[in-house]
């Protein structure tokens, strides 16, 4: 909670991995990347005994409608990725 409250976590990178455990609760091989994105917003709820931090994550497609330097017209894309 203190990290969310004291630091700017909006747009921070988030990596979600999936891993599997064996019967001894040891990690089987390497976990694989399930999702990569950024923190879009967060919400904190608390009471006298617990606190919850809920993150709203977004992928790179989340800012798809955002206007920035490069446009997604065919002409623009051909300039950077011909063919």
C-alpha positions as CSV (number, residue, x, y, z in Angstrom):
1,X,0.0,0.0,0.0
2,X,2.8,2.4,0.9
3,X,4.3,2.1,-2.6
4,X,1.0,2.9,-4.3
5,X,0.5,5.9,-2.0
6,X,4.0,7.3,-2.0
7,X,5.2,6.7,-5.5
8,X,3.8,7.3,-9.0
9,X,2.8,3.8,-10.1
10,X,0.5,5.0,-13.0
11,X,2.1,3.8,-16.3
12,X,4.5,1.5,-14.5
13,X,5.3,-1.7,-16.3
14,X,3.6,-4.9,-15.2
15,X,4.7,-8.4,-16.1
16,X,2.4,-11.3,-15.2
17,X,4.0,-14.8,-15.3
18,X,2.3,-18.2,-15.0
19,X,4.2,-20.9,-13.3
20,X,3.4,-24.4,-12.1
21,X,4.3,-26.1,-8.9
22,X,5.1,-29.8,-8.3
23,X,3.9,-31.9,-5.4
24,X,6.7,-30.4,-3.2
25,X,5.5,-26.8,-4.1
26,X,8.7,-26.3,-6.1
27,X,8.5,-24.3,-9.3
28,X,8.5,-26.6,-12.4
29,X,10.8,-25.3,-15.1
30,X,10.5,-21.6,-16.1
31,X,7.4,-19.6,-15.7
32,X,6.2,-18.0,-19.0
33,X,5.0,-14.5,-19.6
34,X,1.3,-14.4,-19.6
35,X,0.7,-10.6,-19.9
36,X,2.8,-7.4,-20.3
37,X,1.2,-4.0,-19.8
38,X,1.1,-1.0,-17.6
39,X,-0.9,0.3,-14.6
40,X,-3.8,2.4,-15.9
41,X,-5.3,3.3,-12.5
42,X,-5.7,1.8,-9.1
43,X,-8.1,1.7,-6.2
44,X,-7.5,1.1,-2.5
45,X,-10.2,-0.2,-0.2
46,X,-9.6,-0.9,3.5
47,X,-11.3,-1.6,6.8
48,X,-10.1,-2.3,10.3
49,X,-8.5,-5.6,9.5
50,X,-7.7,-5.7,5.8
51,X,-6.7,-3.5,2.9
52,X,-7.0,-4.3,-0.8
53,X,-5.2,-2.7,-3.7
54,X,-7.0,-3.2,-7.1
55,X,-5.0,-2.5,-10.2
56,X,-6.5,-1.7,-13.6
57,X,-4.0,-2.9,-16.1
58,X,-3.9,-2.1,-19.8
59,X,-1.9,-3.5,-22.7
60,X,-0.2,-1.5,-25.4
61,X,-3.6,-1.5,-27.2
62,X,-5.1,0.4,-24.3
63,X,-3.7,3.7,-25.7
64,X,-4.6,2.8,-29.3
65,X,-6.9,5.8,-29.7
66,X,-4.3,8.2,-28.2
67,X,-2.9,10.6,-30.7
68,X,0.8,10.8,-30.6
69,X,3.6,11.3,-33.1
70,X,2.9,8.4,-35.5
71,X,-0.5,7.7,-37.1
72,X,-1.7,4.3,-38.2
73,X,-2.6,5.1,-41.8
74,X,-1.2,2.8,-44.4
75,X,1.0,5.6,-45.7
76,X,2.5,6.1,-42.3
77,X,3.1,2.4,-41.7
78,X,4.7,1.9,-45.1
79,X,7.2,4.6,-44.3
80,X,8.5,2.6,-41.3
81,X,7.6,-1.0,-42.4
82,X,7.6,-1.2,-46.2
83,X,5.7,-4.0,-47.7
